[in-house]
């Protein structure tokens, strides 16, 4: 039976058990790196640097973690803070795209077409709508969790998701008259 | 824009497509890189108070062994305290210390997780 996140966290906080922290990183690295790649417009190297900083900061801040929400949600909050700080420093105004999410797999032709259409459709959404879609569908977070991470009111999260979905539906339909 | 051969997708299908789009990333040594980047392990607690305490005791022994009286020590301490608390030193020092603390915390705020709500799906 695998050890729960809270047990691993207790080991890290109580005994500075680095192997336990390594297990936490291993469990959550994919979600955090994908989230940061999404925010960084697919820049994998920069996203991984930010992800590394996120985990190092999480390690330092673990005694502050109250365990009231999911550990992954707490990590997303740190990652989002890191991304905002880096963006503030860069002042480059990185465009948000969800490209990386759809470039990793090598599915069959029809799935590739669908993936390309979906990617293009997602790129038509506003950055906030893309982030809402990413966190809800790809990361499986709830509306309140998304609101907590990005600092939007709950209604804004729901509005972004509803608008994004409506827009995606209409774009995919427009590109294929059969829909 | 080139259209693909999509069949009509009800909402449930659109949801499924969006959920399936995020393939998990392999670790590829990422966890090891994070562990290597962690700060050095903290010193055992007894060292953090034991070393200064030992130094203080050695210093006290040395001073007493060289014939200095308690009155001399008290006088020296008063002189040091007066110098350190002089407005010309204390105020700029406090301002610099506050600025350093503020700057070091400004970019690295760590959420405590209290805002994160348990899943309510």
Contacts between the chains, C-beta under 8 A, distances in Angstrom:
chain1	res1	chain2	res2	distance
A	16	B	41	5.9
A	16	B	42	6.7
A	18	B	35	6.0
A	18	B	38	6.8
A	18	B	41	7.9
A	21	B	35	7.1
A	21	B	38	7.4
A	22	B	31	5.3
A	22	B	32	7.7
A	22	B	34	7.7
A	22	B	35	5.2
A	25	B	30	7.4
A	25	B	31	4.4
A	25	B	34	4.9
A	25	B	35	7.2
A	26	B	27	5.8
A	26	B	31	4.5
A	29	B	25	7.1
A	29	B	27	5.9
A	29	B	30	5.0
A	29	B	31	6.1
A	29	B	34	7.8
A	30	B	24	4.4
A	30	B	25	4.4
A	30	B	26	7.8
A	30	B	27	7.7
A	33	B	25	5.3
A	33	B	30	7.1
A	34	B	22	6.0
A	34	B	24	7.7
A	34	B	25	6.0
A	48	B	30	6.8
A	51	B	30	7.3
A	52	B	30	7.6
A	52	B	33	6.1
A	52	B	34	5.5
A	52	B	37	5.8
A	55	B	34	4.5
A	56	B	34	6.6
A	56	B	37	5.3
A	56	B	38	6.1
A	56	B	39	7.7
A	57	B	108	6.3
A	57	B	110	6.1
A	58	B	110	7.6
A	59	B	38	5.6
A	59	B	39	7.8
A	60	B	39	7.1
A	60	B	110	7.2
A	61	B	110	3.3
A	61	B	112	7.9
A	64	B	110	5.7
A	64	B	112	4.7
A	64	B	113	7.8
A	65	B	112	6.5
A	65	B	113	4.9
A	66	B	112	5.4
A	66	B	113	5.0
A	66	B	114	5.3
A	67	B	113	6.6
A	68	B	113	5.6
A	68	B	114	5.4
A	68	B	116	6.5
A	68	B	118	7.2
A	69	B	113	5.4
A	69	B	114	7.9
A	69	B	115	7.6
A	69	B	116	2.6
A	69	B	117	5.9
A	69	B	118	5.8
A	70	B	116	6.6
A	70	B	118	7.1
A	70	B	119	6.7
A	71	B	113	8.0
A	73	B	113	7.4
A	73	B	116	4.1
A	74	B	111	6.4
A	74	B	113	4.1
A	74	B	116	5.7
A	77	B	111	4.3
A	77	B	113	7.5
A	77	B	115	7.3
A	77	B	116	6.8
A	78	B	110	6.2
A	78	B	111	6.5
A	81	B	109	6.3
A	81	B	110	8.0
A	81	B	111	7.3
A	85	B	107	4.9
A	101	B	21	5.4
A	101	B	22	5.2
A	101	B	23	7.7
A	102	B	21	5.7
A	104	B	23	4.9
A	104	B	25	7.2
A	105	B	23	4.7
A	110	B	4	7.3
A	110	B	5	6.5
A	113	B	4	3.2
A	113	B	5	6.7
A	113	B	6	7.9
A	114	B	4	5.7
A	114	B	6	6.3
A	114	B	17	6.8
A	115	B	21	7.0
A	116	B	2	8.0
A	116	B	4	7.0
A	117	B	3	7.1
A	117	B	4	5.0
A	117	B	6	6.8
A	118	B	17	6.3
A	118	B	18	7.5
A	118	B	21	6.4
A	120	B	1	6.6
A	133	B	18	6.5
A	134	B	22	7.6
A	137	B	15	7.0
A	137	B	18	3.9
A	137	B	19	5.0
A	137	B	21	7.3
A	137	B	22	7.4
A	138	B	18	7.3
A	138	B	19	7.1
A	138	B	21	6.3
A	138	B	22	3.2
A	139	B	22	7.3
A	140	B	19	7.6
A	142	B	117	7.3
A	142	B	119	5.1
A	142	B	120	5.7
A	142	B	121	5.5
A	144	B	117	3.9
A	144	B	120	6.4
A	145	B	116	6.2
A	145	B	117	6.0
A	145	B	119	6.9
A	147	B	117	8.0
A	148	B	115	4.3
A	148	B	116	4.8
A	148	B	117	6.0
A	149	B	116	7.5
A	165	B	11	7.6
A	165	B	14	6.8
A	168	B	14	6.5
A	168	B	18	7.8
A	169	B	9	7.9
A	169	B	11	7.7
A	169	B	14	6.2
A	172	B	6	6.4
A	172	B	9	7.0
A	172	B	14	7.6
A	175	B	1	5.5
A	175	B	2	7.8
A	175	B	3	4.2
A	175	B	4	7.6
A	176	B	3	4.3
A	176	B	4	6.7
A	176	B	5	7.6
A	176	B	6	4.7
A	177	B	3	7.7
A	178	B	6	7.1
A	178	B	7	7.2
A	178	B	8	6.7
A	179	B	6	5.9
A	179	B	7	7.9
A	179	B	8	5.3
A	179	B	9	6.6
